[in-house]
Amino acid sequence: MNGTVDLAKLEARHTALENEIDTELHRPLPDQAHITRLKREKLKIKEELSLLSGELAVA
């Protein structure tokens, strides 16, 4: 059950990052460094989600 909770938290954070990136991209002068940091964090979360999903599928 702990993996399911972690998965839900990661999915929520991933969605929040997508929204934050989208908001930043649509500003008049988007901060590219900030966007890059957000995208890196989003990628790390996506990798964690893949690992957790694989672990949950096996279990």
PyMOL Python script that loads the backbone (N, CA, C, O; Angstrom):
from pymol import cmd

cmd.read_pdbstr("""\
ATOM      1  N   MET A   1       0.826  -1.199   0.000  1.00  0.00           N
ATOM      2  CA  MET A   1       0.000   0.000   0.000  1.00  0.00           C
ATOM      3  C   MET A   1       0.863   1.254   0.000  1.00  0.00           C
ATOM      4  O   MET A   1       0.472   2.275  -0.565  1.00  0.00           O
ATOM      5  N   ASN A   2       2.023   1.186   0.624  1.00  0.00           N
ATOM      6  CA  ASN A   2       2.929   2.324   0.662  1.00  0.00           C
ATOM      7  C   ASN A   2       3.350   2.757  -0.739  1.00  0.00           C
ATOM      8  O   ASN A   2       3.470   3.951  -1.012  1.00  0.00           O
ATOM      9  N   GLY A   3       3.574   1.794  -1.624  1.00  0.00           N
ATOM     10  CA  GLY A   3       3.951   2.114  -2.996  1.00  0.00           C
ATOM     11  C   GLY A   3       2.850   2.857  -3.725  1.00  0.00           C
ATOM     12  O   GLY A   3       3.117   3.730  -4.550  1.00  0.00           O
ATOM     13  N   THR A   4       1.602   2.505  -3.416  1.00  0.00           N
ATOM     14  CA  THR A   4       0.469   3.177  -4.050  1.00  0.00           C
ATOM     15  C   THR A   4       0.393   4.631  -3.622  1.00  0.00           C
ATOM     16  O   THR A   4       0.108   5.508  -4.438  1.00  0.00           O
ATOM     17  N   VAL A   5       0.648   4.892  -2.333  1.00  0.00           N
ATOM     18  CA  VAL A   5       0.632   6.263  -1.822  1.00  0.00           C
ATOM     19  C   VAL A   5       1.743   7.067  -2.475  1.00  0.00           C
ATOM     20  O   VAL A   5       1.525   8.198  -2.911  1.00  0.00           O
ATOM     21  N   ASP A   6       2.945   6.480  -2.544  1.00  0.00           N
ATOM     22  CA  ASP A   6       4.071   7.154  -3.188  1.00  0.00           C
ATOM     23  C   ASP A   6       3.755   7.439  -4.652  1.00  0.00           C
ATOM     24  O   ASP A   6       4.063   8.517  -5.159  1.00  0.00           O
ATOM     25  N   LEU A   7       3.152   6.485  -5.318  1.00  0.00           N
ATOM     26  CA  LEU A   7       2.802   6.637  -6.724  1.00  0.00           C
ATOM     27  C   LEU A   7       1.832   7.794  -6.913  1.00  0.00           C
ATOM     28  O   LEU A   7       1.996   8.595  -7.833  1.00  0.00           O
ATOM     29  N   ALA A   8       0.839   7.887  -6.063  1.00  0.00           N
ATOM     30  CA  ALA A   8      -0.145   8.961  -6.155  1.00  0.00           C
ATOM     31  C   ALA A   8       0.509  10.324  -5.917  1.00  0.00           C
ATOM     32  O   ALA A   8       0.196  11.295  -6.606  1.00  0.00           O
ATOM     33  N   LYS A   9       1.413  10.393  -4.944  1.00  0.00           N
ATOM     34  CA  LYS A   9       2.109  11.656  -4.660  1.00  0.00           C
ATOM     35  C   LYS A   9       2.977  12.065  -5.846  1.00  0.00           C
ATOM     36  O   LYS A   9       3.001  13.234  -6.231  1.00  0.00           O
ATOM     37  N   LEU A  10       3.682  11.104  -6.419  1.00  0.00           N
ATOM     38  CA  LEU A  10       4.541  11.408  -7.566  1.00  0.00           C
ATOM     39  C   LEU A  10       3.716  11.850  -8.769  1.00  0.00           C
ATOM     40  O   LEU A  10       4.093  12.784  -9.476  1.00  0.00           O
ATOM     41  N   GLU A  11       2.591  11.178  -8.999  1.00  0.00           N
ATOM     42  CA  GLU A  11       1.732  11.567 -10.117  1.00  0.00           C
ATOM     43  C   GLU A  11       1.193  12.983  -9.922  1.00  0.00           C
ATOM     44  O   GLU A  11       1.117  13.756 -10.878  1.00  0.00           O
ATOM     45  N   ALA A  12       0.821  13.324  -8.693  1.00  0.00           N
ATOM     46  CA  ALA A  12       0.328  14.673  -8.401  1.00  0.00           C
ATOM     47  C   ALA A  12       1.427  15.709  -8.631  1.00  0.00           C
ATOM     48  O   ALA A  12       1.170  16.772  -9.196  1.00  0.00           O
ATOM     49  N   ARG A  13       2.641  15.404  -8.198  1.00  0.00           N
ATOM     50  CA  ARG A  13       3.764  16.331  -8.384  1.00  0.00           C
ATOM     51  C   ARG A  13       4.093  16.478  -9.866  1.00  0.00           C
ATOM     52  O   ARG A  13       4.399  17.577 -10.329  1.00  0.00           O
ATOM     53  N   HIS A  14       4.031  15.378 -10.607  1.00  0.00           N
ATOM     54  CA  HIS A  14       4.296  15.398 -12.044  1.00  0.00           C
ATOM     55  C   HIS A  14       3.299  16.322 -12.745  1.00  0.00           C
ATOM     56  O   HIS A  14       3.680  17.131 -13.591  1.00  0.00           O
ATOM     57  N   THR A  15       2.030  16.196 -12.389  1.00  0.00           N
ATOM     58  CA  THR A  15       0.986  17.045 -12.977  1.00  0.00           C
ATOM     59  C   THR A  15       1.205  18.509 -12.605  1.00  0.00           C
ATOM     60  O   THR A  15       1.041  19.398 -13.440  1.00  0.00           O
ATOM     61  N   ALA A  16       1.576  18.755 -11.352  1.00  0.00           N
ATOM     62  CA  ALA A  16       1.834  20.130 -10.909  1.00  0.00           C
ATOM     63  C   ALA A  16       3.001  20.735 -11.684  1.00  0.00           C
ATOM     64  O   ALA A  16       2.964  21.910 -12.050  1.00  0.00           O
ATOM     65  N   LEU A  17       4.030  19.937 -11.932  1.00  0.00           N
ATOM     66  CA  LEU A  17       5.179  20.425 -12.703  1.00  0.00           C
ATOM     67  C   LEU A  17       4.780  20.728 -14.142  1.00  0.00           C
ATOM     68  O   LEU A  17       5.223  21.727 -14.709  1.00  0.00           O
ATOM     69  N   GLU A  18       3.951  19.879 -14.737  1.00  0.00           N
ATOM     70  CA  GLU A  18       3.470  20.132 -16.103  1.00  0.00           C
ATOM     71  C   GLU A  18       2.758  21.479 -16.157  1.00  0.00           C
ATOM     72  O   GLU A  18       2.976  22.270 -17.075  1.00  0.00           O
ATOM     73  N   ASN A  19       1.910  21.731 -15.169  1.00  0.00           N
ATOM     74  CA  ASN A  19       1.163  22.993 -15.126  1.00  0.00           C
ATOM     75  C   ASN A  19       2.095  24.186 -14.932  1.00  0.00           C
ATOM     76  O   ASN A  19       1.922  25.229 -15.561  1.00  0.00           O
ATOM     77  N   GLU A  20       3.083  24.021 -14.057  1.00  0.00           N
ATOM     78  CA  GLU A  20       4.031  25.101 -13.800  1.00  0.00           C
ATOM     79  C   GLU A  20       4.863  25.409 -15.046  1.00  0.00           C
ATOM     80  O   GLU A  20       5.112  26.574 -15.357  1.00  0.00           O
ATOM     81  N   ILE A  21       5.289  24.370 -15.754  1.00  0.00           N
ATOM     82  CA  ILE A  21       6.050  24.554 -16.992  1.00  0.00           C
ATOM     83  C   ILE A  21       5.183  25.272 -18.027  1.00  0.00           C
ATOM     84  O   ILE A  21       5.637  26.211 -18.681  1.00  0.00           O
ATOM     85  N   ASP A  22       3.949  24.830 -18.168  1.00  0.00           N
ATOM     86  CA  ASP A  22       3.035  25.438 -19.134  1.00  0.00           C
ATOM     87  C   ASP A  22       2.813  26.921 -18.818  1.00  0.00           C
ATOM     88  O   ASP A  22       2.814  27.765 -19.714  1.00  0.00           O
ATOM     89  N   THR A  23       2.624  27.220 -17.541  1.00  0.00           N
ATOM     90  CA  THR A  23       2.427  28.614 -17.124  1.00  0.00           C
ATOM     91  C   THR A  23       3.651  29.457 -17.459  1.00  0.00           C
ATOM     92  O   THR A  23       3.531  30.563 -17.986  1.00  0.00           O
ATOM     93  N   GLU A  24       4.822  28.925 -17.147  1.00  0.00           N
ATOM     94  CA  GLU A  24       6.067  29.659 -17.403  1.00  0.00           C
ATOM     95  C   GLU A  24       6.275  29.883 -18.898  1.00  0.00           C
ATOM     96  O   GLU A  24       6.705  30.959 -19.314  1.00  0.00           O
ATOM     97  N   LEU A  25       5.969  28.869 -19.704  1.00  0.00           N
ATOM     98  CA  LEU A  25       6.159  28.981 -21.153  1.00  0.00           C
ATOM     99  C   LEU A  25       5.254  30.045 -21.775  1.00  0.00           C
ATOM    100  O   LEU A  25       5.585  30.617 -22.814  1.00  0.00           O
ATOM    101  N   HIS A  26       4.128  30.306 -21.146  1.00  0.00           N
ATOM    102  CA  HIS A  26       3.179  31.262 -21.712  1.00  0.00           C
ATOM    103  C   HIS A  26       3.306  32.674 -21.129  1.00  0.00           C
ATOM    104  O   HIS A  26       2.502  33.555 -21.435  1.00  0.00           O
ATOM    105  N   ARG A  27       4.312  32.875 -20.299  1.00  0.00           N
ATOM    106  CA  ARG A  27       4.593  34.229 -19.813  1.00  0.00           C
ATOM    107  C   ARG A  27       5.234  35.034 -20.944  1.00  0.00           C
ATOM    108  O   ARG A  27       5.812  34.462 -21.868  1.00  0.00           O
ATOM    109  N   PRO A  28       5.127  36.364 -20.867  1.00  0.00           N
ATOM    110  CA  PRO A  28       5.761  37.193 -21.917  1.00  0.00           C
ATOM    111  C   PRO A  28       7.266  36.950 -22.047  1.00  0.00           C
ATOM    112  O   PRO A  28       7.785  36.887 -23.161  1.00  0.00           O
ATOM    113  N   LEU A  29       7.965  36.813 -20.931  1.00  0.00           N
ATOM    114  CA  LEU A  29       9.407  36.552 -20.965  1.00  0.00           C
ATOM    115  C   LEU A  29       9.702  35.338 -20.087  1.00  0.00           C
ATOM    116  O   LEU A  29      10.095  35.493 -18.930  1.00  0.00           O
ATOM    117  N   PRO A  30       9.516  34.125 -20.629  1.00  0.00           N
ATOM    118  CA  PRO A  30       9.738  32.925 -19.821  1.00  0.00           C
ATOM    119  C   PRO A  30      11.182  32.797 -19.357  1.00  0.00           C
ATOM    120  O   PRO A  30      12.114  33.119 -20.093  1.00  0.00           O
ATOM    121  N   ASP A  31      11.351  32.325 -18.140  1.00  0.00           N
ATOM    122  CA  ASP A  31      12.674  32.094 -17.550  1.00  0.00           C
ATOM    123  C   ASP A  31      13.134  30.700 -17.972  1.00  0.00           C
ATOM    124  O   ASP A  31      12.693  29.698 -17.409  1.00  0.00           O
ATOM    125  N   GLN A  32      14.021  30.643 -18.963  1.00  0.00           N
ATOM    126  CA  GLN A  32      14.466  29.366 -19.520  1.00  0.00           C
ATOM    127  C   GLN A  32      15.202  28.513 -18.489  1.00  0.00           C
ATOM    128  O   GLN A  32      15.077  27.288 -18.502  1.00  0.00           O
ATOM    129  N   ALA A  33      15.961  29.135 -17.604  1.00  0.00           N
ATOM    130  CA  ALA A  33      16.684  28.375 -16.571  1.00  0.00           C
ATOM    131  C   ALA A  33      15.689  27.702 -15.627  1.00  0.00           C
ATOM    132  O   ALA A  33      15.877  26.551 -15.234  1.00  0.00           O
ATOM    133  N   HIS A  34      14.645  28.418 -15.272  1.00  0.00           N
ATOM    134  CA  HIS A  34      13.607  27.860 -14.396  1.00  0.00           C
ATOM    135  C   HIS A  34      12.880  26.718 -15.101  1.00  0.00           C
ATOM    136  O   HIS A  34      12.609  25.682 -14.493  1.00  0.00           O
ATOM    137  N   ILE A  35      12.569  26.904 -16.365  1.00  0.00           N
ATOM    138  CA  ILE A  35      11.901  25.861 -17.148  1.00  0.00           C
ATOM    139  C   ILE A  35      12.772  24.609 -17.211  1.00  0.00           C
ATOM    140  O   ILE A  35      12.274  23.492 -17.066  1.00  0.00           O
ATOM    141  N   THR A  36      14.061  24.797 -17.427  1.00  0.00           N
ATOM    142  CA  THR A  36      14.990  23.667 -17.490  1.00  0.00           C
ATOM    143  C   THR A  36      15.010  22.905 -16.172  1.00  0.00           C
ATOM    144  O   THR A  36      14.993  21.674 -16.168  1.00  0.00           O
ATOM    145  N   ARG A  37      15.047  23.630 -15.046  1.00  0.00           N
ATOM    146  CA  ARG A  37      15.032  22.975 -13.728  1.00  0.00           C
ATOM    147  C   ARG A  37      13.735  22.193 -13.538  1.00  0.00           C
ATOM    148  O   ARG A  37      13.754  21.065 -13.045  1.00  0.00           O
ATOM    149  N   LEU A  38      12.614  22.787 -13.927  1.00  0.00           N
ATOM    150  CA  LEU A  38      11.321  22.115 -13.786  1.00  0.00           C
ATOM    151  C   LEU A  38      11.263  20.855 -14.642  1.00  0.00           C
ATOM    152  O   LEU A  38      10.764  19.820 -14.201  1.00  0.00           O
ATOM    153  N   LYS A  39      11.773  20.948 -15.864  1.00  0.00           N
ATOM    154  CA  LYS A  39      11.756  19.792 -16.761  1.00  0.00           C
ATOM    155  C   LYS A  39      12.639  18.669 -16.231  1.00  0.00           C
ATOM    156  O   LYS A  39      12.290  17.495 -16.350  1.00  0.00           O
ATOM    157  N   ARG A  40      13.784  19.025 -15.644  1.00  0.00           N
ATOM    158  CA  ARG A  40      14.662  18.000 -15.065  1.00  0.00           C
ATOM    159  C   ARG A  40      13.979  17.299 -13.903  1.00  0.00           C
ATOM    160  O   ARG A  40      14.046  16.077 -13.778  1.00  0.00           O
ATOM    161  N   GLU A  41      13.316  18.085 -13.048  1.00  0.00           N
ATOM    162  CA  GLU A  41      12.601  17.496 -11.917  1.00  0.00           C
ATOM    163  C   GLU A  41      11.466  16.600 -12.412  1.00  0.00           C
ATOM    164  O   GLU A  41      11.233  15.518 -11.872  1.00  0.00           O
ATOM    165  N   LYS A  42      10.769  17.063 -13.440  1.00  0.00           N
ATOM    166  CA  LYS A  42       9.674  16.279 -14.012  1.00  0.00           C
ATOM    167  C   LYS A  42      10.201  14.956 -14.569  1.00  0.00           C
ATOM    168  O   LYS A  42       9.565  13.916 -14.395  1.00  0.00           O
ATOM    169  N   LEU A  43      11.342  14.987 -15.227  1.00  0.00           N
ATOM    170  CA  LEU A  43      11.939  13.771 -15.783  1.00  0.00           C
ATOM    171  C   LEU A  43      12.327  12.791 -14.673  1.00  0.00           C
ATOM    172  O   LEU A  43      12.101  11.587 -14.796  1.00  0.00           O
ATOM    173  N   LYS A  44      12.913  13.314 -13.587  1.00  0.00           N
ATOM    174  CA  LYS A  44      13.271  12.448 -12.456  1.00  0.00           C
ATOM    175  C   LYS A  44      12.024  11.775 -11.889  1.00  0.00           C
ATOM    176  O   LYS A  44      12.045  10.587 -11.567  1.00  0.00           O
ATOM    177  N   ILE A  45      10.958  12.526 -11.770  1.00  0.00           N
ATOM    178  CA  ILE A  45       9.718  11.966 -11.242  1.00  0.00           C
ATOM    179  C   ILE A  45       9.161  10.920 -12.201  1.00  0.00           C
ATOM    180  O   ILE A  45       8.664   9.879 -11.771  1.00  0.00           O
ATOM    181  N   LYS A  46       9.243  11.198 -13.490  1.00  0.00           N
ATOM    182  CA  LYS A  46       8.764  10.227 -14.475  1.00  0.00           C
ATOM    183  C   LYS A  46       9.545   8.919 -14.360  1.00  0.00           C
ATOM    184  O   LYS A  46       8.964   7.838 -14.457  1.00  0.00           O
ATOM    185  N   GLU A  47      10.851   9.015 -14.157  1.00  0.00           N
ATOM    186  CA  GLU A  47      11.671   7.820 -13.986  1.00  0.00           C
ATOM    187  C   GLU A  47      11.272   7.060 -12.721  1.00  0.00           C
ATOM    188  O   GLU A  47      11.189   5.832 -12.729  1.00  0.00           O
ATOM    189  N   GLU A  48      11.027   7.797 -11.632  1.00  0.00           N
ATOM    190  CA  GLU A  48      10.595   7.160 -10.394  1.00  0.00           C
ATOM    191  C   GLU A  48       9.242   6.483 -10.577  1.00  0.00           C
ATOM    192  O   GLU A  48       9.020   5.379 -10.080  1.00  0.00           O
ATOM    193  N   LEU A  49       8.336   7.154 -11.296  1.00  0.00           N
ATOM    194  CA  LEU A  49       7.024   6.566 -11.567  1.00  0.00           C
ATOM    195  C   LEU A  49       7.167   5.262 -12.349  1.00  0.00           C
ATOM    196  O   LEU A  49       6.479   4.281 -12.066  1.00  0.00           O
ATOM    197  N   SER A  50       8.056   5.261 -13.324  1.00  0.00           N
ATOM    198  CA  SER A  50       8.277   4.051 -14.115  1.00  0.00           C
ATOM    199  C   SER A  50       8.799   2.920 -13.245  1.00  0.00           C
ATOM    200  O   SER A  50       8.355   1.778 -13.364  1.00  0.00           O
ATOM    201  N   LEU A  51       9.739   3.241 -12.374  1.00  0.00           N
ATOM    202  CA  LEU A  51      10.290   2.222 -11.471  1.00  0.00           C
ATOM    203  C   LEU A  51       9.213   1.692 -10.534  1.00  0.00           C
ATOM    204  O   LEU A  51       9.073   0.481 -10.365  1.00  0.00           O
ATOM    205  N   LEU A  52       8.455   2.596  -9.927  1.00  0.00           N
ATOM    206  CA  LEU A  52       7.410   2.170  -8.995  1.00  0.00           C
ATOM    207  C   LEU A  52       6.318   1.372  -9.705  1.00  0.00           C
ATOM    208  O   LEU A  52       5.821   0.380  -9.172  1.00  0.00           O
ATOM    209  N   SER A  53       5.952   1.805 -10.896  1.00  0.00           N
ATOM    210  CA  SER A  53       4.921   1.089 -11.648  1.00  0.00           C
ATOM    211  C   SER A  53       5.395  -0.317 -11.970  1.00  0.00           C
ATOM    212  O   SER A  53       4.626  -1.275 -11.878  1.00  0.00           O
ATOM    213  N   GLY A  54       6.646  -0.440 -12.343  1.00  0.00           N
ATOM    214  CA  GLY A  54       7.207  -1.752 -12.633  1.00  0.00           C
ATOM    215  C   GLY A  54       7.244  -2.626 -11.401  1.00  0.00           C
ATOM    216  O   GLY A  54       6.935  -3.816 -11.472  1.00  0.00           O
ATOM    217  N   GLU A  55       7.621  -2.045 -10.264  1.00  0.00           N
ATOM    218  CA  GLU A  55       7.663  -2.797  -9.018  1.00  0.00           C
ATOM    219  C   GLU A  55       6.267  -3.240  -8.602  1.00  0.00           C
ATOM    220  O   GLU A  55       6.084  -4.366  -8.138  1.00  0.00           O
ATOM    221  N   LEU A  56       5.280  -2.357  -8.768  1.00  0.00           N
ATOM    222  CA  LEU A  56       3.919  -2.693  -8.381  1.00  0.00           C
ATOM    223  C   LEU A  56       3.327  -3.765  -9.305  1.00  0.00           C
ATOM    224  O   LEU A  56       2.555  -4.622  -8.874  1.00  0.00           O
ATOM    225  N   ALA A  57       3.706  -3.694 -10.571  1.00  0.00           N
ATOM    226  CA  ALA A  57       3.188  -4.680 -11.527  1.00  0.00           C
ATOM    227  C   ALA A  57       3.728  -6.074 -11.216  1.00  0.00           C
ATOM    228  O   ALA A  57       3.023  -7.067 -11.397  1.00  0.00           O
ATOM    229  N   VAL A  58       4.969  -6.153 -10.752  1.00  0.00           N
ATOM    230  CA  VAL A  58       5.603  -7.429 -10.434  1.00  0.00           C
ATOM    231  C   VAL A  58       5.024  -7.997  -9.139  1.00  0.00           C
ATOM    232  O   VAL A  58       4.832  -9.206  -9.006  1.00  0.00           O
ATOM    233  N   ALA A  59       4.751  -7.100  -8.187  1.00  0.00           N
ATOM    234  CA  ALA A  59       4.280  -7.547  -6.855  1.00  0.00           C
ATOM    235  C   ALA A  59       2.904  -8.135  -6.864  1.00  0.00           C
ATOM    236  O   ALA A  59       2.400  -8.543  -5.818  1.00  0.00           O
TER     237      ALA A  59
END
""", "prot")
cmd.dss("prot")
cmd.show_as("cartoon", "prot")
cmd.util.cbc("prot")
cmd.orient("prot")
